[in-house]
Amino acid sequence: MVIVYYGRLEQLTKELEETRDTLNHRYIKILGQERANKVTDTAKRILGPESFFETTNVLNSYLGYKLPPNTPNKMGLFTRASLELDSRDRLKDRKIRTSIGFYISENGFQYGSSSKFTERMIASYVHEFNHFVYYALQRVPLELVSFILFDKIQARKQPIDIGDYVAQIEEVDLPHEEIFKRLGFAAFSQVLHDSLEQATRVLDKMILESIGINVPLEWRGMERLYQDIQLPTGQILRTGVGGDPFKNLEDKEIIEQLLEWEKYLNPVTRVSSVHNLVESLKGIKVSRVPLQELFKVK
């Protein structure tokens, strides 16, 4: 067993039952038996019916903010850690407890990108479960790295739009050094989100083709595109905005490098705060617990 679903959507349950064996064989082929077993064990240990939401109301209560009505299906990472940084922008807490929740609904499928290429709900769920695969197998989940970055920049949009964030940061009175740091975090947050989403789509393609669903990857093989943004500080910030960040890698190499990101991810940036934060995250210990355990009252 690899892929699991403990929600109550009848159509998704039906589609999963019809394809489970084929999907599981493909996961084992791509990940290998040892990694597939780890995904299975993590899912058994931390996921249950309470991990799946068909409306955003319960999810909102965990998040602490309100998701819009057009929210697509999504996997959400949760933590109650302080996420405080030291004077050099390194994470102070070296042990972080995390959990996972899924918003999976018929409305969520309609608003998701999978609905653009298939009517089968299983495609949307496999995409979200593939985020869980990375979460279960990465020593420090990139979903947590993304979560921490977003916590530090306090953007009004998620995922972040760097152009909008520049406009947001110009509305407040901050020292130039703080502006440069926050914009560095924001630019890296956008690149990280896009890369993680694209790598997940690559895994989607490899998994879903086994059940006859073709996942289009129009960006694959395209030259990387960059945008130069004039900062309020007078400096120029260059950030990736399109194309293929994995242009010279085969699909399986992308999966491998994302799973072992600590070996391969070295932010190319002049913002020392970004480098210090990422390096500090490579050394933390992350535990994965059921959602109710994470949020239980002590």
N, C-alpha and C positions, 0 to 999 in steps of 0.2 A: 504493500500500500504506500502511495506517495501522496496523491492529491486527495484532499478531504473537503467536505462541505457539510456544515452542521446547521445551515439555515433552513427556511421553510418554503422557499419558492418551488412550487411543484414542477414547473417547466425545467428549471435548472437541475433539479434532482433527477428528473427523467433523462435529460440529456447526458448528465454525468454518469448515470448507471449504464447507459448505452455505450459509452466511450471509455469508461474508467480503465479497463484492462489495457486497451491500446495506448492511452495516455501514460499509464504507469510504465509500460514497457519502453516508451519513448523517453520518459524522464530517466530511467535507469541507463538507457543507451547513451544519453547525452552527459549525465552527471557522473555515471559510474555507480556501482552498488553501494559503496561506502557512503558517498554523499547522499544518495537517495535514501538510505537508511536513516541518516541524520535528519533529513527533512521530515521523514515519517515520525521519528521519535520526538522531534520538537513539536510537531503538530499535535501528536497524541498528548503531550505533556501540557501544552498551554492553550490549545484551542478547544472550544466547546460551543454549545448553542448560545451561550452568553457573549460569544465573540462576534456574532453576526447580527446586523441590524438591517431591517427593511425600511425604516424611516430614519431621517437624520436627527430626530428628537433626542434619542438616547445618546447618540454619538456626540451631539452638541454639548450634552451635560459633561461628558468626559473632556472634550476639547476646551470648553470654557468660552467658546464663541459660536456664532450661528453660521452654519453652512447655507449657501444660497439654494433655492429650490431646484435649480438646474444642475446640481452636483452630480457628476457621473459616479458610477461604482468606483470605490476606492478602498485600499488598505491603508489604515492609519496606524502610525507608531505613537506610543504613549510612554511618558516617563514622569515621575514626580521628583526627579533629581533637581538640585538647585541650578545647575548649569552655570555657576559663577566662574568668571575668569580671574586669573591673577593679574598682576601689573604688567606682565609680558603677554597677556592674552592667551594664556594656556589654561585649559580646564582644570579647576582645583580638585574636583571630586574624581577620584581614580576608579570608583566602582559605581556603575550605573545600572539600575533595574529598569527593564523595559517590558512592554507588552504590545499586543497587536489586536486591532479590531477591524472588522470588514463591514462597510456599508454596501450591501448588495440588494438591488431592487429592480423591478421592471422599469421604473422611471430612470433609474441610474444607468441602465443599459441603453436607453434611448438617447441619453445625453453623452454617452461615451463614444470614443473614436472607433471602437469595434463595430458599432452599428452602421458605420459607413461602408463596410466591406462584407458583412454577413448578418443574417437575421438570427443566427444561432446564439443563444445567450451564453453558451459554454465558452465562447471566445472571450467575452468580457471577463468571465470569472477566471479563466486560465491566466489572463493578463494580471489580474490582482493577485492570484496565487503565486505567479512567478515573482512578484515583488516579495512575497513571503519566502520563496526559495532563496533569494539573495539574503534576506534578513536572517534566515536560519543558518546559512552556510558561511557568511562573512564573519570573521572574528569580531570586528567592530562593524555593525551594519551601516552602510552608507545612508540608509534612511535616518539613522540617528545623527550622522554628521549633518545632513540636510536640515534636520529638526533643530539642531543647535545653532546653525547659521541663521535660520529664520528667526529664532528666538533673539539673537543678538541684533538683528537689523530692524525688527519690528515693522516690516513692510505691510502696507494696507492691502496688497494683493498676494495671493498664493496660488500657483507658483509665481515667483517674483518676475516682474517686468522691469528690466534695468532702466529703461527710459522713464517709466512712471516713478521709479524710486528716486532717480535724480531730481525729478520735479518735487517729490515729497521732501527730500532732504533740504532742498532750497527754501522750504517754508519754515524751517526752524533755525534758530541761531546757535550754531555749534562752532567750536574751534576748527580750523582747517585740518589739523591732525586727526580729529575725530571724524570729520567728514570723509577724509581719504580712507580711514580704516573701515568705516561702515560701507562705503562704496566698494571697497575691495572685497569685503564679506559678501556684499550683494552680488557682485559680478561672479564671484566663485560659486555662490549659491545657485545662480541661474545656469551656469555651465554644468555644475554637478547634477542639478535636476534634469536638464536636457539629456545629459549623457546616460544617467541612470534609466530614464524613460526609454531612450533609444536602445540601450542594451537589453532592457526588458522586452521590447518589441522584437529584437532579434531572437531571444529565447521563445517568445510567442510563436514566431514563424517556425522555428525548429520543432516545437511541440505540436502546434495545430495542424501542420501539414500532414501529420500522421492520421488525422481524422477528416481529411479532405477540405480543410479551410486554408485558403491562401491569404497570408498577411502581406499586404503591399508595403514595401520599404523604399519609397521613391527617393529618399535621401541617400540611400546606400551607394557608396562609390563616388559621391559628389565631392568637389573640392570644398574644404572648410571655408566658411564665410565669417568675417569679423566686422565689428562695428567699433569705430573710435568715438568716444563720448567725451565732450568737453565738460569738465567738472567745475563746480563753483570755485574750487581752489585755483583754477587756471591750468591744471594738469589735464592730460589726456589719458583716458582709461580705455584699453582695448579689450573687447570681450567677444567670444564666439556667439554667433547668432544663427547659424545654419550650416548646411552641408553635413558631412560625415566625420564625426570626431574619431571614428575607428577605420578610416579609409584604407589603411594598409594592413588591416587584420582580417583573418578569416573569421567566420561566425563563431566557431568553437574557441578561438583565441580571445574573442571579446568576452565570452562567458567566463573563461579562465581568469582573465585579467580583472574582471569585476569581482569575482569571488576572492581573489588575492590582491585586492586594491592597495593594500599597505605596501606591497612591493613595487607597484607600478605608478601610483598616483603621487606626483610631485608637482604641486601647483606652480605654474610659471607666472610669477607675479612679483612686482616691486613692493608690494604691501607686506611688510614683515609680519604683521598681525595675522594674516591669512596663513602664512607658513608656520608660525608658532602654534596656532590653534590646531591645524591639521596634524602637525607632528605630535602634539600632546595627545590628540585623540587616538593615535596609533598605539599608544601604550596603556589605554584604559581597559578595565575588565567589565564586560557587559553580560548581565544575566537576563534571561528571558523567562517571564512568569505569566500565569493566567491573568486576564484583565481584572477579574474580581479580587485577586490577591494583591495586585498592584494598588488598587484603590480602596481596599478595606480600611475601615477606621481602626486605628491603633488604640 
